[in-house]
Amino acid sequence: MSQAPIDRGRWKTRIGFILAASGSAIGLGNIVFFSANAYKFGGGAFYLPYLLALFAIGIPVMMLEFGLGSKTGRAFPEALHIVAGKKGEFVGWWGILNAGFLTMYYITILSWVLGMLIGSFGALWQPTMAVPAFDIPEGVLPTATAYFFQMLTTAKPLIFVVIVWALNVLIIRRGVQSIEAVTKVFVPLMWIFMAILIVRGVTLPNGTQGVYLLFTPNFDVMKDPAVWQGAFSQIFFTLSLGFGTMVAYASYLPKNSDLAGNSFVTSFLNCGFEYLAGLAVFSVLFAFAIVPQASTLSMMFFIVPQGIAQMPAGVQLFGIVFFLLLLIAGLTSSVSLIEGIVSALRDKFGWARGKTIAVAAGIGVIGSCMFALPQVVDPGLENNGTIGLTLLDLIDHWVFSYGLLAIGLAQCILVGWVLGASKIRAYINENSSTRIGPWFDVLIKFVIPAALAFILGYSLYNEFQNGLYGMAYNENYREGAEFMRAAPVAVLMVWFLTSTFVALLLTKRGNYAQES
């Protein structure tokens, strides 16, 4: 027996949907992680694998998710239930729960961004700063690094977590209506702020040298399989694929939407923003001979602020612009993640939007606070310093390196082989200005699953060869954190077993609500 009907809502305009979808794709990783990967993998040589991944994986999977959401008119779990029954629904719920873990720690990172934004008004740019919680005197760490770790050891991030969750709830409270209104403001602002950073970066002395390096290829590094693995992983993550968010957003589209065109525009907007972010970051850092690092957190909180601090003028202004850009970009992504969860729960249980948001946000706040726990467990700062940051590092590894790719692989198999890639292609072509050919079927059924399987296999092989991620940390934890010695295994089991158990429970329970 079905639940009570629900009103799912519809996007009012095509531009509203495109801005929301591109805002979902454009997040913290676009601004700093792409630049770090480009530097790590040979500058300009990274672009060829990246572009190949965009056209071979990114855009086709984007089309698949848009087509799946639009055709079924439902969020990720029920959309896959329609495709493949209970097994498909289980995959959908597993993906939603995986995205739930990511949402919780992503909002914790945004709470740190909010703290750094507040610090940008003055405290962040002091000449030196001590970190008493780690017994680190002034002058040992760059001020941005010292400020960040000092903030982590206080209760401030817990307060910031609540604020960021409240902002997300405020944005999604009326569904696509309020999301569309906010993204029409936020997304253009992101582009404006990025343009400001680019202009300032390339006009710095030696700033253009960073741009030259970014676009100067070192083709020798392309022989390394890790370069191709990095490019294919980057494109999958950066387009918000495997989260269930794009399926949810597409489920609010009118049936006559140009799905192929929307996929191309959304993908190109996202990747174009990444290119611009590369210009901004490389020009600022190389103007002051600062080497990028292939870590999102270190780039956001340590490396880029270090470059901004050395600007001859306007340090406070550009610091505010940078962290405000990060906060806005992060919010457009976190909103889509939460909406994907809310949409799935409403489809399943027929709950009112307010009740669904309250349940999701209540659980989410608790989870995000876990990643913001301030207890110091590594006073030497040899690893992550606090319990919260350690837990975040570990769960991020499993969610990103394995969870998203596994869901993407399962999704392609279900749609490509159970539903039939030709059927979803025919639906996409019904109203698309650009018709997609049989090459789409080949990519969805063979090429993309093979590529994702290779990446997963390659990663697992390295995992077992080099030891379980995080185990090397154990000997460095000293103060009151004996239980942290078991953290790598415990976090892996909590993530995997919780996602599996709850996904099975949700799959077996109840029928879906009907759309009004």
MARDORO-920770 format. One record per atom (N, C-alpha, C): x, y, z. Coordinates in pm, whole numbers, plus 50000, padded with zeros to 5 digits. Layout:
XYZ/...
END
This chain:
500854988150000/500005000050000/500895012450000/500595022149914/501415034049898/501175044050011/502155052650033/502015063250130/501175074550071/500925084750152/500175096350105/500945103549995/500245110049902/500915117149793/501785128549847/502865131549775/503725142749812/503865152049693/504075164749723/504325174749620/505835176649610/506445171949502/507905172249490/508415185649437/507555193349368/507995206249316/508675204949181/508895216349114/509545216848983/510425229248974/511525227948899/512335239648868/511505249248785/511615262248814/510845272148740/511475275248605/512795275448600/513495279148477/514645269648450/515035268648324/516175260248289/517465265848350/517615279148345/518835285148398/518935282648548/517765282348617/517785279448760/518315265448787/517875255648706/518355242048722/519855241048692/520285247248582/521705246448544/522595252748650/522165264248703/522965270748807/523015262248933/521875255948968/521865247349087/522735235049066/522625228748947/523425216748920/524905220048912/525245231048847/526665234948839/527165239348976/526285245649057/526675249249193/526945237049279/526155226449256/526405213849325/527765208249288/528085208749159/529355203249111/530545211749155/530355224949155/531445233949195/531495234549347/532515229149405/532655229049550/534065232349592/534395228549715/535715231649770/536835225349688/536605213049640/537635206149565/537985212949435/537005219549371/537275226449245/538275237749263/538165244549376/538955256649395/540405253549428/540655242949503/542035240449547/542565226649507/541705216249508/542215202749487/542625200449343/541895206249248/542265204949108/543655210749085/543915222449142/545235228749126/546335220149186/546065214249302/547065205749367/547345193449282/546305187249227/546505175549141/547245179149014/546895190648956/547565194948833/549065196748858/549425202548972/550835204249004/551505190749028/550825182149104/551375169049138/551625160649015/550725161648915/550805153048798/551325160148674/552235169648693/552965174848579/552365186848511/551605195148583/551095207448524/550215204748403/550605210348288/549795209148168/549575194948121/550445185648159/550275171748117/549035165548180/548535171348289/547355166148356/546095168748275/546125178948187/544915182948117/544455172748014/545375165847949/544945156147848/544185144447913/544715137848016/543915127548083/542625133248142/542695145448194/541515151748254/540415153848150/540785159048033/539785161247927/539245148147874/540105138147863/539645124947820/538635119347920/538945120848048/538025116148152/536705123748147/536765136748118/535555144848109/534595139348003/535145136347884/534285132047774/533975117047778/534895109047834/534675094647837/533855090047957/533935097448068/533235093348190/532295104248240/532815116348257/532055126848323/530725130048257/530775134148131/529555138248062/528595126548041/529055114747999/528105103447984/527405099748115/528135099448228/527495095948355/526565107148400/526935119648371/526035130848400/524725129048322/524835125548193/523625122848113/522815111448172/523505100948215/522815089448274/522025093748398/522645101548486/521985105548610/520845115348582/521045124648490/519965133648452/518805125748390/519145116348302/518115108248237/517355099548337/518085093648431/517475085048532/516515092948620/516945104748666/516105112848752/514885118148679/515075122948556/513965128548479/512965117848437/513455106348392/512585095648344/511695090048455/512275088148573/511515082248684/510785092748767/511295105148767/510705115448851/510895112848998/511925105449033/512165101549172/513635103149210/513895102849340/515265103749390/515995090549367/517265090149405/518175079349368/517665065349404/517255062549530/516865048749563/515665043849484/514585051949476/513425047149403/513685046749253/514505055849202/514845055549060/515515042249025/516445037749108/517095024849083/516165013249115/515225015249207/514205004849234/513365002549108/512995013249041/512225012148917/513025004948810/514345007148809/515225000848710/515454986148739/515724982748866/516204969148896/515604963149022/514474968349070/513824962449186/514574964949315/514424955649410/515004957349544/516524958449542/517174951049452/518644951949445/519074965949403/518354971649307/518664985149265/518414995149376/517314993249449/517015002349559/518095001649667/518584989549695/519654988249795/520884996349753/521254995449626/522395003449576/522115018349596/520865022449566/520515036449582/520615041249726/520105033249819/520195037249960/521635036950010/522415027249963/523825026650003/524535039349956/524195043749834/524775056149784/524335068249864/523065068749903/522575079949983/523255080250119/523425068550181/524085068050312/525555071650300/526205067350194/527585071350169/527675086450157/526725092250082/526675106850069/526375113450203/525615106450291/525315111850423/526565113450508/527455103250506/528735104450576/529525116250522/529555117250389/530305128150326/529725141650364/528395142750366/527735155350401/528115159850540/528155150450634/528455154150771/529865159950784/530855153350723/532205158850740/532435170750648/531715171450535/531835182950445/531365195550517/530275194550593/529775206250667/530725209750781/531395199950838/532425203150938/533545211350875/533965207550754/534985215350684/534485229550658/533205230750619/532625244050598/532605252150727/532445245250841/532475252550968/533865258250993/534895250950952/536265256150964/536475267850868/535895266850749/535965277950653/535335290550715/534175288750780/533525300050846/534425305950953/535105297351029/536035302251131/537195309851070/537725305050958/538825312050891/538335325150830/537085325350782/536525337750728/536435348250838/535985344250955/535925353551068/537335358351103/538295349151102/539685352851131/540285362151028/539765361650904/540295370050795/540075384850820/539165388150911/538935402150942/540035407951031/541005399651071/542095405151150/543055394951206/542565385851291/543425376851367/544265367651280/543755364051164/544455354551077/545735360351019/545865373351017/547005379650950/548005385551049/547965381251175/548975385551271/550355380651226/551425387751264/552775383451224/553115369451273/552805366351398/553075353051453/551955349251548/551865336251573/550825331451665/551285318451729/551055317251859/551375305051930/550165295651928/550435282851955/549345272951965/549515266052099/548965271852206/549185266452341/548735251952356/547675248052290/547165234352306/548175223952260/549075227952172/550105218752123/551505222652171/551555232252266/552845237052319/553755242052209/553175248952111/553955254452000/554065269552019/555295274652037/555465289152059/555275297051930/555245310251944/555105318951828/556285317351732/555985318551604/557035318351502/557395304751448/556905293951510/557235280451464/556385276751343/555085279651348/554175276751237/553765289651167/553515289151036/552905300850970/551605304451041/551265317151042/550125321751121/548835314651083/548585312750953/547345306150909/547245292050966/548355284750964/548385271151018/548155271251168/548835280451236/548685281551381/547245285251418/546665294751345/545295299051371/544325287351354/544515279551248/543625268351219/543655257951331/544855253851371/544935243451474/544505248651611/544775261451638/544285267151763/542755267151765/542135270451651/540675270451641/540115256351663/540795246251608/540325232451618/540285227451761/541095233051848/541155228251987/540175235552078/539295243552022/538275250652100/536885245452062/535875250652130/534485246852101/533905254951986/534655264451931/534135272951825/533625265051704/534395255051654/533885247551538/532545240651563/532285236651688/530985230651720/529855240751700/530115253151738/529135263751717/528985266651568/530115266951497/530085269651353/529335258551278/529465246151325/528735234951263/527235237551267/526745241851383/525315244651397/524905255951303/525735266251292/525425277551204/525355273151059/526325265051014/526335260650874/525155251650844/524825242650937/523635234450918/522385243050910/522295253450993/521145262450991/521035269650857/522175273650800/522175280050668/521655270450561/522075257950569/521605248050472/520105245750485/519625244550608/518185242650630/517395254450577/517915266450599/517245278550550/517125278350398/518165273550331/518175273550184/517245262950127/517165251250190/516365240350132/514955239550189/514585248850275/513315247550348/512105246750254/512165253350139/511045253250045/511355245349919/512345236749928/512665228049815/513305235449700/512975231249577/513625237049460/513345251949448/512225256549503/511895270649494/512945279349564/513295275949688/514295283749761/515715280549713/515975268049673/517305264449621/517595272349493/516605272949404/516795280149278/517055294949303/516305300849395/516465315149424/517865318149478/518365309649568/519675311949629/520805309749530/520735298949451/521825296149357/521905306449246/520795313049214/520845323749114/521685335549162/521865336549293/522715346949350/524115341549378/524195329749440/525475324349484/526405320749368/525885314049266/526775309249159/527415320849083/526655331249040/527345342648978/528375349249071/528055349749201/529015355549296/530325347649297/530235334249288/531455326049286/532335329849168/531725331649052/532495335248933/533115349248947/532375358449008/532905372049027/534085371749122/533945364849235/535035364049332/536255357249272/536035346749192/537165339949130/537875349249031/537125357148958/537735366548863/538595376748938/538135381249055/538915390649136/540235384449177/540205371849222/541445365049264/542385362949146/541845359949028/542705357948910/543405370848873/542655381848867/543235394848829/544335398548928/544085396349056/545105399949155/546315390749143/546085378049117/547195368649109/548115371348991/547555373048873/548405374848753/549065388448749/548575398048828/549215411248832/550285412148941/550455401549020/551555401349116/552875398949044/553985404049097/555275400949037/555495385749031/555835380648916/556065366348892/554795357948895/553635364448907/552395356948910/552145349248782/552555354848669/552335348048541/553185335448528/554285334448607/555105322348601/554315310048646/553435311848743/552585300848785/551635296448676/551125306248599/550235303148487/550985295348380/552245299448351/553045292048254/553245277548296/553535275648425/553755262048474/552475253848462/551335260148491/550065253048484/549785247848343/550195255348243/549885251548106/551085245948029/552205243648100/553375237648035/553395222748066/553185214347966/553075199947993/554425193248011/554455183848102/555585174848119/555085160948081/555235157647953/554595145647901/555185132747956/556365133548015/556975121348070/556135115448183/555455124148258/554685119148372/553435111648326/553045113148200/551835106548152/552045091448139/553265086848151/553525072448151/553155065948285/552945074248386/552625069348519/551125066448529/550715054148561/549265051048573/548565059748678/549315064448777/548695072548882/548145085648826/548745090848718/548255103048656/546845100848600/546675089648533/545375086448473/544345083148581/544805076148684/543905073348796/543455086348862/544395095648881/544065108448943/543085116448859/543275116548726/542395124148638/540995118348635/540875105048626/539575098748618/538835100048752/539565099048863/538935100948993/538485115449011/539335124648969/539015138848984/537735142548910/537585137748787/536415141648708/535155135548767/535255123548823/534085117248882/533625124749005/534595128649089/534265135649212/533775149849184/534435156749091/534175170949073/532805173649014/532235163948941/530915165948882/529775161148972/530085157849096/529075153149193/528365140649145/529095131449083/528515119049033/528645108249140/527605099949154/527625089349253/527075093349388/526695106049404/526125110749530/524605108749535/523975107849419/522515107749412/521935121749399/522775132049406/522285145849401/521785149549262/522525145649159/522125149249023/520835141948983/520655129749031/519395122549005/518235129949072/518445134349197/517405141549270/517075154749201/518095162349164/517855175149097/517115173148965/517515162848888/516875160348759/515445155448776/515115149548891/513755144748914/512755156248925/513255168348947/512385180148955/512235187148820/512835181648714/512775187748581/511455184548511/510975193548426/509865190148337/510285178948242/509325171148194/509635159648110/510205163547974/509975175747930/510465179947798/511815187047804/512585184447908/513865191247926/514935186147830/515855195047794/516995191647708/518085185447796/518015172447818/518915165747912/520355165347863/520545162647735/521915162447680/522545176247689/521785186447648/522305200147654/522605204347797/521715200947890/521945204348031/523205197448084/523445185148040/524635177748085/525905184448035/525915188347908/527095195047853/527355208347923/526315216447938/526475229747998/526955228648143/526315219848221/526695218148361/528145213548374/528535203748292/529905198448297/530915208948257/530625216548151/531585226548104/531695238248202/530585241948265/530655252548366/531535248348482/531355235948528/532155230948638/533635230548603/533955224748488/535355223348450/535985236748415/535175245848356/535695259248330/536055266348459/535235264348562/535535270548690/536835264848748/537045251848730/538275245848780/539505251748711/539395253848580/540525259848508/540835273748563/539785281648586/539985295048640/540575294348780/540115284748860/540675283148995/542165279848987/542535271648888/543955268548869/544765281048840/544235289848756/544925302448727/545115310748853/544055311848932/544135320049053/545135314349153/545025301549181/545865295349282/547325295049240/547595290649116/548985289849070/549645303549066/548925313749021/549535326949011/549865332549149/548965330849245/549215336049380/550365328649447/550375315349438/551395307649509/552775309249448/552845308949315/554165309649254/554735323849253/553895333649276/554395347249292/555285348049416/555035339249513/555805339349637/556555326249659/556755318749550/557545306349554/557025296549658/555695295249666/555065285649757/554625273649676/555015261749718/554715249649643/553345244249683/552445241549586/551135235649619/551315221749679/550275217349751/550255203949806/548975197049762/549065183949734/547915176549684/546995172349799/546525182249874/545605179849984/544635191549991/543345188649986/542355199349989/542465207650115/542595201050231/542625208350357/543875217150368/545015211750334/546245219750346/546245231450249/545705229250128/545635240250031/544705251250080/543555247550134/542565257450178/543025265250299/543535258150398/543745264150529/545195268350556/546145263050482/547555266250508/548225273150389/548175266750272/549005270950159/548505283750094/547255284050050/546735296149985/546725308150080/546265306650206/546355318150298/547795323150317/548765313850313/550155317950324/550545327050208/550045323750089/550295332349973/549615345749985/548355345650028/547615358250044/548305367250146/548825361250254/549475368950360/550685376650310/551295372150199/552495378550147/552195389050041/550915391250012/550565401449914/551015415249963/551475423649871/551965436849913/550875446149965/549615443549927/548505452049971/547205444149962/546235448250040/544905442250032/544815428250090/545685424850184/545715411350240/544365407750302/543845416550387/542595413750457/541445412250357/541385421050258/540315420750159/540335407650080/541505403850032/541585391649950/541435379050034/541805379750160/541535368550249/540045366650270/539325377550288/537875376850304/537225371450177/537685376450061/537125371949933/537365356949915/538575352149947/538905337949927/538025329050015/537925332050143/537165323350232/535655324950212/535205336650170/533795338150136/533475330150010/534395329849915/534225321649795/534125306949833/535015302349922/534975288449967/533645285250036/533175294350120/531935291950194/530745291050099/530665300050003/529555299949908/529595287449822/530795284149771/530925272149688/530575259649768/531005259349893/530695247849977/529205246550006/528535257850026/527105257550055/526295252549935/526675256749814/525925252049696/526075237049679/527185231449726/527375216949719/526665209849834/526805215149956/526175208450070/524655208750059/524105219450005/522655220249984/522185208949894/522915206249787/522515195549694/522635181849760/523665179949842/523825167249912/522665164750007/522285174950082/521175173450177/519855171450102/519675178849994/518435177349916/518315163349859/519425157349818/519385143549769/518895133949876/519335136150001/518905127750114/517435130350146/517065143050155/515685146850188/514715141550083/515065143049957/514205138349848/514005123349855/515065115849884/514955101149894/514045097050010/514185103450124/513355100150240/511895103750217/511645114950153/510265118950124/509615109350026/510355105249924/509815095449829/509435082549900/510265078249992/510075065450059/508915065850158/508885076150243/507955076150355/506805086050341/506875094850243/505805104550225/505755115150334/506865117450402/506895127250510/506765141450455/506305150550540/506315164750506/507765169550497/507995179750414/509365184750396/509985189150528/509215196350610/509745201250737/510205189950828/509395179350838/509765167950922/511005161050868/511075159350736/512225152550675/513515160350697/513435173450679/514615181850701/515045181250847/514075181250939/514395180751081/515125167751116/514665156451062/515305143551088/516725143451031/516855147650903/518175147450838/519145156950907/518675169050941/519555178851004/519905174851147/518955168951218/519235164651355/520345154351361/520245144151276/521305133951269/522595140151216/522445148951116/523625155051054/524435163651148/523755171451232/524465180051329/525295171551424/524715160651472/525455151751564/526685146151495/526515141251371/527645135651298/528715145951269/528305158051227/529275168551198/530045172651323/529365172751437/530055176251562/531105165751599/530855153151563/531865142851589/533175146051517/533065151451397/534265154851320/534895167951367/534215174951458/534755187451511/535185186151656/535255173751709/535665171851848/537055177651870/537225185951973/538485193351987/539575186552069/539335174452122/540325168152209/541645165752135/542735170052194/544065168352134/544545154052159/544915146952053/545425133352067/546825131952007/547265142151940/548575141651873/549285154951898/549785157052020/550345170152056/551545174251973/552225164851910/553355168351826/552965172551686/551675172051656/551165175551523/551865167751413/552205155151444/552825146751341/551795141951240/550515141751281/549455137751190/548335148051192/547215144951259/546045153651249/545725161651375/546385158851484/546225167251600/545055164251691/543825164551640/542645162651723/541875150151682/540995145651770/540155134051739/539295136851617/538665148651616/537755151951507/538415151651371/539575158051359/540275158451230/540765144751189/541175136651286/541605122951256/540455114651200/539295115351266/538125108051218/537725112751078/537785125751056/537425131150924/538375125950816/539655125950846/540645121150749/540385106650711/540075098450810/539855084150785/538575081650706/537475087950746/536205085350678/536225091150537/536905102450519/537045108350385/537745098750290/538745091850341/539485082350257/538555071650201/537725065750286/536865054750241/535695059650157/535085070550197/533935075750123/534345080149983/535455087349974/535875092749844/536595082449759/537525075249816/538355066249736/537615053749692/536595049849767/535925037249736/534405038649722/533765045849814/532305046449813/531715051949685/532175063649644/531605070049525/531855061949399/533065056849384/533385049149264/532605036149260/532415029749375/531645017249379/530195019849339/529605030849386/528235034349349/528155037649200/529135044849150/529155047949008/529235035448921/530045026048964/530175013348892/528845005748893/528235004449011/526964997249022/525865004148942/525865017248944/524855024848872/524955022448721/526165022548669/526345020248525/525925006048487/526224996348572/525844982448542/524324980948543/523664986848644/522204985748654/521504992448537/521905004648505/521255011948397/521665006348262/522955002948248/523454998248120/522974984448082/522884975348180/522594961348150/521194956948191/520644962448299/519314958248344/518224966348272/518304979648285/517354988048213/517644987848064/518944988948031/519364989747892/519815003747858/521085005347825/521625018547794/520885025047677/520435016847580/519735022247464/518405028547504/517755023347609/516465028947653/516655042547717/517665043947803/517885056947865/518375066847761/519135062147662/519585070947553/518395075847471/517465066747441/516285070747364/515475081147439/515365079647572/514625089447651/515335103047648/516655102947665/517415115447663/517255122447529/517235114747420/517165120547286/515795126247251/514755122747326/513395127147292/513265142247281/513905149447372/513765164047374/515095171447373/516185164347344/517515170647347/517845176947212/518435188747217/518835195547094/519995188547026/520845181847106/521975174047054/521685159347079/521525151746973/521235137446988/522515129747017/522435120347110/523595112047142/523445098547072/524565093347025/524535081246943/524845068647021/525015057546950/525285044647014/526575044247096/527465053947073/528695054547152/528365055447302/527225061747335/526805062947474/526605049147536/525985040047461/525735026547510/527035019347541/528005020947450/529305014347467/530015019547592/529965032647610/530625038447727/529985033747857/528655034247864/527945030747987/528075015848018/528035007347917/528024992947940/529424986947956/530404992647888/531724986247885/532854995247937/533035006947874/534225015047900/534245020448043/533145026848086/533125033048219/533205022548330/532415011548325/532575001248428/533994995748434/534614993648317/535984988448316/536944998448380/536775011448347/537665021648403/537495022648555/536245022848601/535995023948745/536465011348819/536254999748758/536734987348819/538254987448830/538914992548727/540384993348730/540855002548842/540215014348853/540605023848957/540405017949096/539235011449117/538985005149246/539974993949275/540224985549175/541174974549192/542584979549219/542994989749144/544324995549161/544475001349302/543415008249349/543455014349482/543495003749591/542674993349576/542664982649676/544004975249680/544584973049564/545894966549558/546934974649635/546954987749611/547894996249683/547584996549833/546294995949865/545884996050006/546504984150081/546374972350023/546884960350090/548404959250081/548964964949976/550424964849963/551084973750067/550464985250092/551074995350179/550494995550320/549524987050347/548894987050479/547634995450482/546714991850567/545434998650576/545635013450605/544895021950534/545045036350549/544845040650694/545805048350744/545705053550879/546465045750984/546875033450952/547555025351053/548895031351094/549525038651002/550835044651034/550705055451140/549475060651159/549305071251259/549465066151402/549145053551423/548885048851559/549995051751659/551245049651620/552345051051715/552555065451760/551955075051689/552185089151720/551175094951818/550055087751844/549065092951937/549505089952080/549415100052164/549975098352299/548965101252409/548335112852406/547605117752523/546155113052525/545825104052620/544435100252643/543725095252520/544405088152432/543755084052308/544125069852269/544155061052367/544495047152337/543515041152236/542225045352249/541235039652158/541495043752013/542295054451993/542575058851856/543465048951782/544095040051856/544935030051789/544095020651703/542845019251740/541935010651662/541095018751564/541325031751556/540465040451475/540395036651328/541525033651260/541415030451117/540475018951087/540575008051163/539694996551143/538274999951186/538145006851299/536825010151352/536055019051256/536715029251201/536055038351108/535625030950982/536495022250931/536155014350812/534915005850838/534854999350953/533744990550984/532454998551008/532555009751077/531375018051101/530795022850969/531655027950881/531195032850751/530545021750670/531225010550655/530735000050567/529524992850626/529614988750754/528534981050814/527284989450837/527465002050879/526305010650899/525585013150768/526335016350664/525725018850533/525005006350483/525604994750499/525014982250450/523754978750530/523844979350663/522704975550747/521514984850726/521754997950729/520655007450715/520065006850573/520925004850472/520425003650335/519514991450321/519884980150383/519034968250381/517714970850453/517794977650567/516594980550644/515634989450566/516154999850503/515325008950427/514745002250302/515524993350243/515054986350123/513874977250155/513914970650270/512864961150307/511624967950361/511764980150410/510654986350482/509764994650390/508484991550389/507465000250331/507485001750181/506455008550131/506325011949990/506585026749971/506675030549845/506975044449815/505715052949810/505905065749847/504815075349836/504565078549689/503385083549659/503045087349523/503135102549509/503505106949390/503615121349366/502235127049340/501975138649401/500675144949382/500605152049248/
END
